Amino acid sequence: MPNQTALNPVILSKFILWIVVTVVAAILLRRRKVTPRVRLAFLIGGTLVFGFAYGLAARRGLNPNPVFSVRSLLTAILVRHQLVLPIVAMLLVLLLMVWISNKSICGWGCQLGLLQDLLYRVPLPKWKPPFWLSNTVRVVAFVVLVVGLAVAGLDWVKLVDPFRLFQFNFTLWVGLFSAAVLIASLFIYRPWCQFLCPFGLIGWLVEQVSLLRPRINREACKECKLCVKACPTQAMADFYAGKKIHADCFACGACIAACPRDDALGWQRRSK
């Protein structure tokens, strides 16, 4: 990515808006204000603004997304043998948001994630894939990306990039792949994010030590497990079981909204 890209006012405004939205999301989660209606409003608004509005504003230029930061950094290092500071800064800011509030950037700011999340709400049969399966596929996809760039300069994500749908910039393969992702989203929560996203994999590593995330007050918890049932991934089951390594948590707030006790579950820092 050229250095001047980082100074593009459209890109800068999107990053600022991302930060604002993730801060607002963290506040709403901490105050237990993320109701299904509030969440739906953010999904629709985020898809329209971060996706289509910025997609049209950028036209055929860059409409930034978390995946782009990883791909650009890998391309700069493995293909051009350079370290471009704006790309590094972009990725660090995004990962900082993950560390502060457990993948809120993915759950509340990524245009493709928001659209998938929105489609998942269509009342159809759902499949919650086991985390070992989705993460294994995601690791393999990441390795293929790294090896492809290092050996042949081949970026498989670029060939099928579903983010291009927001700019209506399609090739045959982009169109077919995007359609597959959107159809799968009706039955699987965020299939791109769980199975293929390179930023999702790196973000998953960072979120293991995030400051804010669902925290259970064992003294107040009545073990109804409504939070586990409400969680669209395996994350809440891992939190509930006290596992040190948990599945992807996209900060959707469904677990907190489902908990009948205000003092049993919250979006909090680890207690001292």
C-alpha positions in Angstrom: 0.0 0.0 0.0 1.5 3.3 -0.9 2.3 5.7 1.9 -0.1 8.3 0.6 -3.0 5.8 1.0 -2.7 6.2 4.8 -3.4 9.9 4.3 -6.6 9.4 2.3 -9.4 11.2 4.1 -11.9 8.4 3.3 -9.6 5.8 4.8 -8.8 8.0 7.9 -12.5 8.7 8.5 -13.3 5.0 8.4 -10.6 4.2 10.9 -11.8 6.9 13.2 -15.4 5.7 12.9 -14.2 2.1 13.6 -12.6 3.3 16.8 -15.7 5.2 17.8 -18.0 2.2 17.1 -15.8 -0.2 19.0 -15.7 2.1 22.0 -19.4 2.5 21.9 -19.8 -1.2 21.6 -17.6 -1.8 24.7 -19.6 0.7 26.7 -22.9 -0.8 25.7 -21.7 -4.3 26.5 -20.4 -3.3 29.9 -23.7 -1.6 30.7 -25.7 -4.6 29.5 -27.5 -2.5 26.9 -26.9 -4.7 23.8 -30.4 -6.0 23.3 -31.4 -7.9 20.2 -33.0 -4.8 18.7 -29.8 -2.7 19.4 -27.6 -5.3 17.9 -29.8 -5.6 14.8 -29.6 -1.8 14.4 -25.8 -1.8 14.5 -25.6 -4.8 12.1 -27.8 -3.0 9.5 -26.2 0.4 10.0 -22.7 -1.0 10.0 -23.3 -3.0 6.8 -24.7 0.0 5.0 -22.1 2.5 6.3 -18.8 0.5 6.5 -19.7 -1.7 3.6 -21.7 0.0 0.9 -21.3 3.7 1.7 -17.5 3.5 2.0 -17.5 1.0 -0.9 -19.1 3.6 -3.1 -17.0 6.4 -1.7 -13.8 4.4 -2.5 -15.2 3.3 -5.9 -12.5 1.0 -7.2 -9.9 2.2 -4.7 -9.3 1.0 -1.2 -12.2 0.4 1.1 -10.2 -0.8 4.2 -11.0 -4.0 6.0 -9.2 -6.0 8.7 -8.2 -8.7 6.2 -6.5 -6.2 3.9 -4.1 -5.2 6.6 -2.8 -8.7 7.0 -2.6 -9.4 3.3 -0.8 -6.2 2.6 1.7 -6.7 5.3 2.4 -10.3 4.2 2.7 -9.1 0.6 5.1 -6.3 1.5 7.3 -8.6 3.5 7.2 -11.8 1.4 6.9 -10.4 -2.1 8.4 -6.9 -2.1 10.7 -7.5 0.8 9.7 -4.3 2.4 8.2 -3.2 5.7 5.7 -0.4 5.0 5.0 1.5 8.1 1.4 2.6 7.3 0.4 -1.1 6.9 2.1 -2.0 10.1 0.3 0.8 11.9 -3.0 -0.2 10.4 -2.7 -3.8 11.6 -1.4 -2.7 15.1 -4.4 -0.4 15.6 -6.8 -3.1 14.7 -5.1 -5.7 16.9 -5.1 -3.1 19.8 -8.9 -2.9 19.4 -9.0 -6.7 19.7 -6.8 -6.7 22.8 -8.9 -4.0 24.5 -12.3 -5.4 23.8 -12.2 -9.0 22.5 -12.6 -8.8 18.7 -15.1 -5.9 18.8 -13.6 -4.6 15.6 -14.7 -7.9 13.9 -18.1 -8.0 15.6 -19.0 -4.3 15.1 -16.8 -2.8 12.4 -15.9 -5.4 9.7 -18.4 -4.9 6.8 -18.3 -8.6 5.7 -18.6 -9.8 9.3 -21.6 -7.6 9.8 -23.3 -8.8 6.7 -22.8 -12.4 7.5 -24.1 -11.8 11.1 -27.2 -10.2 9.6 -27.9 -13.1 7.3 -27.5 -15.6 10.1 -30.6 -14.1 11.7 -32.8 -15.4 9.0 -34.8 -18.2 10.7 -33.4 -21.3 9.1 -31.7 -24.4 10.6 -28.3 -23.6 12.0 -25.0 -25.5 12.4 -22.5 -24.6 15.0 -19.2 -26.1 13.7 -16.8 -27.5 16.3 -14.0 -25.1 16.9 -11.2 -27.6 16.2 -12.6 -28.0 12.7 -13.1 -24.4 11.8 -9.8 -23.3 13.3 -7.9 -26.1 11.6 -9.3 -25.1 8.2 -8.4 -21.4 9.0 -4.8 -22.3 9.9 -4.4 -24.3 6.7 -5.9 -21.3 4.7 -3.4 -19.0 6.4 -0.4 -21.3 5.7 -1.5 -21.5 2.0 -1.7 -17.7 1.9 1.8 -17.3 3.4 3.4 -20.1 1.2 1.6 -18.9 -1.9 3.0 -15.4 -1.4 6.5 -16.5 -0.5 6.9 -19.0 -3.3 4.9 -17.6 -6.2 3.6 -14.2 -5.1 0.1 -15.7 -5.2 -2.6 -14.2 -2.9 -5.5 -16.6 -2.9 -7.7 -14.1 -1.0 -7.3 -11.6 -3.8 -8.6 -14.1 -6.3 -11.9 -14.5 -4.5 -12.0 -11.4 -2.3 -15.6 -11.2 -0.9 -15.0 -7.7 0.3 -15.2 -6.5 -3.3 -19.0 -7.2 -3.3 -19.4 -3.9 -1.4 -17.9 -2.0 -4.3 -19.9 -4.1 -6.9 -16.5 -4.9 -8.3 -16.8 -8.6 -9.4 -15.0 -11.2 -11.4 -16.6 -14.5 -11.9 -14.6 -16.1 -9.1 -15.3 -13.2 -6.7 -19.0 -13.4 -7.5 -19.2 -17.2 -7.1 -17.2 -17.2 -3.8 -19.1 -14.2 -2.4 -22.4 -15.9 -3.1 -21.2 -19.1 -1.4 -20.2 -17.2 1.7 -23.5 -15.3 1.9 -25.5 -18.5 1.4 -23.5 -20.3 4.0 -24.1 -17.4 6.4 -27.7 -18.3 6.5 -26.8 -21.6 8.2 -23.4 -21.0 9.8 -22.4 -18.0 12.0 -19.8 -16.0 10.1 -18.4 -18.8 8.0 -15.7 -16.6 6.4 -14.6 -15.4 9.8 -14.5 -18.8 11.4 -13.1 -20.9 8.5 -10.9 -18.6 6.3 -10.2 -15.1 7.6 -6.5 -14.5 8.1 -7.1 -11.5 10.4 -9.6 -13.7 12.3 -6.9 -16.2 13.0 -4.4 -13.5 14.3 -7.2 -11.8 16.1 -8.1 -15.1 17.8 -4.6 -15.4 19.2 -4.7 -11.8 20.5 -8.2 -12.2 22.1 -6.9 -14.9 24.4 -5.4 -12.2 26.5 -8.0 -9.4 25.8 -8.9 -7.0 28.6 -12.6 -7.0 28.2 -14.6 -10.1 27.5 -17.5 -12.1 29.0 -16.7 -12.8 32.7 -18.8 -15.1 34.8 -19.4 -14.4 38.5 -19.5 -18.0 39.8 -21.1 -17.0 43.0 -24.1 -15.4 41.3 -24.3 -17.8 38.4 -27.3 -20.3 38.6 -25.8 -22.6 36.0 -28.8 -22.3 33.7 -26.4 -22.2 30.7 -28.6 -19.8 28.7 -25.5 -17.9 27.8 -24.0 -21.0 26.3 -27.1 -21.7 24.3 -27.3 -18.1 23.1 -23.6 -17.9 21.9 -23.4 -18.4 18.2 -19.9 -20.0 18.5 -18.2 -22.3 21.0 -16.8 -19.3 22.9 -19.2 -19.1 25.7 -19.0 -22.9 26.3 -15.3 -22.5 26.7 -15.7 -19.5 29.0 -18.2 -21.4 31.1 -15.9 -24.4 31.3 -13.0 -22.2 32.4 -10.8 -23.2 29.5 -7.6 -21.2 29.1 -8.0 -21.2 25.3 -11.4 -20.2 23.9 -13.1 -20.2 20.5 -13.7 -17.0 18.6 -15.8 -14.4 20.5 -17.1 -11.7 18.2 -18.5 -9.5 21.0 -22.0 -9.9 19.8 -23.4 -9.6 23.4 -25.9 -12.5 22.9 -24.6 -14.3 26.0 -25.1 -11.2 28.3 -28.5 -10.5 26.8 -29.6 -14.0 27.6 -28.4 -14.1 31.2 -31.3 -13.5 33.6 -29.1 -12.1 36.3 -27.3 -8.8 36.0 -24.6 -9.8 38.4 -23.8 -13.2 36.9 -22.3 -12.3 33.6 -20.7 -9.2 32.3 -18.3 -7.6 29.8 -15.5 -7.0 32.2 -11.8 -7.1 33.0 -10.4 -10.0 34.9 -11.0 -9.4 38.6 -7.9 -8.9 40.7 
